[in-house]
Amino acid sequence: MNPKVDAFIKRATSWRAEFEHLRGLLLDSELTEELKWCKPCYTWQGNNIVILQDFKEFCAVLFPKDVLVKDPKHLLKSPGVNSQSARRAVFTSLEEVRGREADLKRCVKSAIDVEKGGLKVQFKSTSEFEFPVELERACKHDSQLKQAFAALTPGRQRGYLLHFAAAKQAQTRESRIAKCRERILAGKGLSDR
């Protein structure tokens, strides 16, 4: 048991009972308890297997490589439309956690087996993401922007592509590109400081 996780659970007023139960379940496996990104994270040989998450409406158990995890009872759901690998189990009560405990244990065991097997998630390449026409146009007229965008890491490029493409109107996409220009020129990602 990690004392930093103790502190996290004490602060989790809304989901304390659920987290305590989930923690016990996870510590019963061969996982190591850590605190990463200010969240309880359970690892196997340094690899992230499960992360506990607290939200206003629910708490969740996130599996970063879930697309490879066997989940015959369909406990795990995608946290968003752009999630390529992570899935999570969402809970709104201790009774719900207890009711799905066997399914959750199977998912944890499968996730550990994925790590032991050295399996890797095959992510979409950056070229498979929508490249907005507005960004193409901006790069065509601004060679600095084109060069700087090409020099970004693939992850940073994907972050910008998703951000720009999420806007429904062309004017909004153009505005987002203009607002992000200096960050791109500086080699920074969308959420880099």
C-alpha positions as a Markdown table, in Angstrom:
| # | Residue | x | y | z |
|---|---|---|---|---|
| 1 | Met | 0.0 | 0.0 | 0.0 |
| 2 | Asn | 1.3 | 3.4 | -1.0 |
| 3 | Pro | 0.8 | 6.2 | 1.5 |
| 4 | Lys | 0.2 | 8.7 | -1.3 |
| 5 | Val | -2.8 | 6.6 | -2.4 |
| 6 | Asp | -4.0 | 6.7 | 1.3 |
| 7 | Ala | -4.0 | 10.5 | 1.0 |
| 8 | Phe | -5.8 | 10.4 | -2.3 |
| 9 | Ile | -8.6 | 8.2 | -0.9 |
| 10 | Lys | -9.0 | 10.3 | 2.2 |
| 11 | Arg | -9.6 | 13.4 | -0.1 |
| 12 | Ala | -12.0 | 11.4 | -2.3 |
| 13 | Thr | -15.1 | 12.3 | -0.3 |
| 14 | Ser | -17.6 | 11.3 | -3.0 |
| 15 | Trp | -16.1 | 7.9 | -3.9 |
| 16 | Arg | -14.1 | 6.9 | -0.8 |
| 17 | Ala | -16.0 | 3.6 | -0.2 |
| 18 | Glu | -15.8 | 2.6 | -3.9 |
| 19 | Phe | -12.1 | 3.4 | -4.1 |
| 20 | Glu | -11.3 | 1.5 | -0.9 |
| 21 | His | -13.1 | -1.6 | -2.3 |
| 22 | Leu | -11.4 | -1.2 | -5.7 |
| 23 | Arg | -8.0 | -0.7 | -4.0 |
| 24 | Gly | -8.4 | -4.0 | -2.1 |
| 25 | Leu | -9.4 | -5.8 | -5.2 |
| 26 | Leu | -6.4 | -4.5 | -7.2 |
| 27 | Leu | -3.9 | -5.1 | -4.3 |
| 28 | Asp | -5.1 | -8.7 | -4.3 |
| 29 | Ser | -3.6 | -9.1 | -7.7 |
| 30 | Glu | 0.1 | -9.0 | -8.5 |
| 31 | Leu | 0.1 | -5.2 | -9.1 |
| 32 | Thr | 2.2 | -2.5 | -7.5 |
| 33 | Glu | 0.4 | 0.6 | -6.2 |
| 34 | Glu | 1.7 | 4.0 | -7.2 |
| 35 | Leu | 0.4 | 7.6 | -7.6 |
| 36 | Lys | 0.7 | 9.0 | -11.1 |
| 37 | Trp | -1.0 | 12.0 | -12.6 |
| 38 | Cys | -2.4 | 12.5 | -9.1 |
| 39 | Lys | -4.4 | 9.3 | -9.5 |
| 40 | Pro | -3.9 | 5.8 | -8.0 |
| 41 | Cys | -2.1 | 3.7 | -10.6 |
| 42 | Tyr | -1.5 | 0.0 | -10.5 |
| 43 | Thr | 1.5 | -1.3 | -12.4 |
| 44 | Trp | 3.1 | -4.6 | -13.3 |
| 45 | Gln | 6.9 | -4.3 | -13.7 |
| 46 | Gly | 6.6 | -0.6 | -14.2 |
| 47 | Asn | 3.9 | -0.8 | -16.9 |
| 48 | Asn | 0.5 | 0.8 | -16.2 |
| 49 | Ile | -2.3 | -1.7 | -15.9 |
| 50 | Val | -5.1 | 0.2 | -14.2 |
| 51 | Ile | -5.7 | 3.8 | -13.1 |
| 52 | Leu | -8.5 | 4.8 | -10.7 |
| 53 | Gln | -10.3 | 8.0 | -11.8 |
| 54 | Asp | -12.7 | 10.2 | -9.8 |
| 55 | Phe | -15.3 | 12.3 | -11.6 |
| 56 | Lys | -18.2 | 14.3 | -10.3 |
| 57 | Glu | -20.9 | 11.9 | -11.6 |
| 58 | Phe | -18.9 | 8.6 | -11.3 |
| 59 | Cys | -15.7 | 6.9 | -10.5 |
| 60 | Ala | -13.9 | 4.7 | -13.0 |
| 61 | Val | -11.2 | 2.0 | -13.5 |
| 62 | Leu | -9.2 | 2.9 | -16.6 |
| 63 | Phe | -7.3 | 0.2 | -18.5 |
| 64 | Pro | -4.7 | 2.0 | -20.8 |
| 65 | Lys | -4.4 | -1.0 | -23.2 |
| 66 | Asp | -7.9 | -2.3 | -23.0 |
| 67 | Val | -8.3 | -2.9 | -26.7 |
| 68 | Leu | -6.1 | -5.9 | -26.1 |
| 69 | Val | -7.9 | -7.0 | -22.9 |
| 70 | Lys | -10.4 | -9.8 | -22.9 |
| 71 | Asp | -13.8 | -8.4 | -21.7 |
| 72 | Pro | -16.5 | -11.0 | -22.5 |
| 73 | Lys | -19.0 | -9.2 | -20.3 |
| 74 | His | -18.5 | -5.8 | -22.0 |
| 75 | Leu | -17.7 | -4.1 | -18.7 |
| 76 | Leu | -15.3 | -1.6 | -20.3 |
| 77 | Lys | -16.3 | 1.3 | -22.5 |
| 78 | Ser | -14.3 | 3.9 | -24.5 |
| 79 | Pro | -13.9 | 7.2 | -22.6 |
| 80 | Gly | -14.2 | 9.2 | -25.9 |
| 81 | Val | -14.6 | 9.0 | -29.6 |
| 82 | Asn | -10.8 | 9.5 | -30.2 |
| 83 | Ser | -9.6 | 7.0 | -27.7 |
| 84 | Gln | -7.6 | 4.3 | -29.6 |
| 85 | Ser | -6.6 | 2.0 | -26.7 |
| 86 | Ala | -8.0 | 2.9 | -23.3 |
| 87 | Arg | -11.3 | 1.7 | -22.0 |
| 88 | Arg | -12.8 | 2.1 | -18.6 |
| 89 | Ala | -15.4 | 0.6 | -16.2 |
| 90 | Val | -17.7 | 3.3 | -14.8 |
| 91 | Phe | -19.3 | 3.0 | -11.3 |
| 92 | Thr | -21.8 | 5.1 | -9.5 |
| 93 | Ser | -22.2 | 3.1 | -6.3 |
| 94 | Leu | -20.4 | 0.6 | -4.1 |
| 95 | Glu | -23.1 | -2.0 | -4.9 |
| 96 | Glu | -22.3 | -1.6 | -8.6 |
| 97 | Val | -18.6 | -2.2 | -7.9 |
| 98 | Arg | -19.4 | -5.3 | -5.8 |
| 99 | Gly | -21.8 | -6.6 | -8.5 |
| 100 | Arg | -19.1 | -6.4 | -11.2 |
| 101 | Glu | -16.2 | -7.5 | -9.1 |
| 102 | Ala | -15.7 | -10.9 | -10.8 |
| 103 | Asp | -15.8 | -9.2 | -14.3 |
| 104 | Leu | -13.3 | -6.6 | -13.1 |
| 105 | Lys | -10.9 | -9.3 | -11.7 |
| 106 | Arg | -11.0 | -11.1 | -15.1 |
| 107 | Cys | -10.2 | -7.8 | -16.9 |
| 108 | Val | -7.3 | -7.1 | -14.5 |
| 109 | Lys | -5.9 | -10.6 | -15.0 |
| 110 | Ser | -6.2 | -10.2 | -18.8 |
| 111 | Ala | -4.5 | -6.8 | -18.7 |
| 112 | Ile | -1.6 | -8.4 | -16.7 |
| 113 | Asp | -1.4 | -11.2 | -19.3 |
| 114 | Val | -1.3 | -8.6 | -22.1 |
| 115 | Glu | 1.8 | -7.0 | -20.4 |
| 116 | Lys | 3.4 | -10.4 | -19.7 |
| 117 | Gly | 2.9 | -11.3 | -23.4 |
| 118 | Gly | 4.5 | -8.0 | -24.5 |
| 119 | Leu | 1.5 | -7.1 | -26.7 |
| 120 | Lys | 1.5 | -3.6 | -28.1 |
| 121 | Val | -1.5 | -1.5 | -29.2 |
| 122 | Gln | -1.4 | -0.6 | -32.9 |
| 123 | Phe | -2.3 | 3.0 | -33.1 |
| 124 | Lys | -3.5 | 4.9 | -36.2 |
| 125 | Ser | -0.7 | 6.7 | -37.9 |
| 126 | Thr | -0.9 | 10.5 | -38.1 |
| 127 | Ser | -1.6 | 10.3 | -41.8 |
| 128 | Glu | -4.9 | 8.5 | -41.0 |
| 129 | Phe | -6.3 | 11.5 | -39.2 |
| 130 | Glu | -8.4 | 14.1 | -40.9 |
| 131 | Phe | -6.2 | 17.0 | -42.1 |
| 132 | Pro | -8.5 | 20.0 | -42.3 |
| 133 | Val | -8.6 | 21.9 | -45.5 |
| 134 | Glu | -8.1 | 25.1 | -43.5 |
| 135 | Leu | -4.8 | 23.8 | -42.2 |
| 136 | Glu | -3.7 | 22.7 | -45.6 |
| 137 | Arg | -4.5 | 26.2 | -46.9 |
| 138 | Ala | -2.7 | 27.9 | -44.0 |
| 139 | Cys | 0.4 | 25.7 | -44.5 |
| 140 | Lys | 0.4 | 26.4 | -48.3 |
| 141 | His | 0.5 | 30.2 | -47.6 |
| 142 | Asp | 2.8 | 30.1 | -44.5 |
| 143 | Ser | 6.0 | 28.0 | -45.1 |
| 144 | Gln | 7.1 | 28.6 | -41.5 |
| 145 | Leu | 3.9 | 27.0 | -40.2 |
| 146 | Lys | 4.2 | 24.1 | -42.6 |
| 147 | Gln | 7.8 | 23.4 | -41.6 |
| 148 | Ala | 7.0 | 23.8 | -37.9 |
| 149 | Phe | 4.0 | 21.5 | -38.1 |
| 150 | Ala | 5.9 | 18.8 | -39.9 |
| 151 | Ala | 8.7 | 19.0 | -37.2 |
| 152 | Leu | 6.2 | 18.3 | -34.4 |
| 153 | Thr | 6.1 | 14.8 | -32.9 |
| 154 | Pro | 3.3 | 12.6 | -34.3 |
| 155 | Gly | 1.5 | 12.9 | -31.0 |
| 156 | Arg | 1.5 | 16.7 | -31.0 |
| 157 | Gln | 0.4 | 16.7 | -34.7 |
| 158 | Arg | -2.5 | 14.4 | -33.8 |
| 159 | Gly | -3.5 | 16.6 | -30.9 |
| 160 | Tyr | -3.7 | 19.6 | -33.2 |
| 161 | Leu | -5.5 | 17.7 | -36.0 |
| 162 | Leu | -8.2 | 16.5 | -33.6 |
| 163 | His | -8.5 | 20.0 | -32.1 |
| 164 | Phe | -8.9 | 21.7 | -35.5 |
| 165 | Ala | -11.1 | 19.0 | -37.0 |
| 166 | Ala | -13.5 | 19.1 | -34.0 |
| 167 | Ala | -14.8 | 22.5 | -35.0 |
| 168 | Lys | -17.9 | 22.3 | -37.1 |
| 169 | Gln | -17.5 | 25.6 | -38.9 |
| 170 | Ala | -14.6 | 26.5 | -41.2 |
| 171 | Gln | -14.4 | 29.9 | -39.6 |
| 172 | Thr | -13.8 | 28.3 | -36.2 |
| 173 | Arg | -11.2 | 25.9 | -37.6 |
| 174 | Glu | -9.4 | 28.9 | -39.2 |
| 175 | Ser | -9.5 | 30.8 | -35.8 |
| 176 | Arg | -8.1 | 27.8 | -33.9 |
| 177 | Ile | -5.3 | 27.4 | -36.4 |
| 178 | Ala | -4.4 | 31.1 | -36.1 |
| 179 | Lys | -4.6 | 30.9 | -32.3 |
| 180 | Cys | -2.3 | 27.9 | -32.2 |
| 181 | Arg | 0.2 | 29.2 | -34.8 |
| 182 | Glu | 2.8 | 30.5 | -32.3 |
| 183 | Arg | 2.6 | 27.3 | -30.2 |
| 184 | Ile | 3.3 | 25.3 | -33.3 |
| 185 | Leu | 6.2 | 27.5 | -34.4 |
| 186 | Ala | 7.6 | 27.1 | -30.9 |
| 187 | Gly | 7.4 | 23.3 | -31.3 |
| 188 | Lys | 4.8 | 22.9 | -28.5 |
| 189 | Gly | 1.9 | 20.6 | -28.4 |
| 190 | Leu | -1.7 | 21.8 | -27.7 |
| 191 | Ser | -1.4 | 21.3 | -23.9 |
| 192 | Asp | 2.4 | 21.8 | -23.4 |
| 193 | Arg | 3.4 | 24.6 | -21.1 |
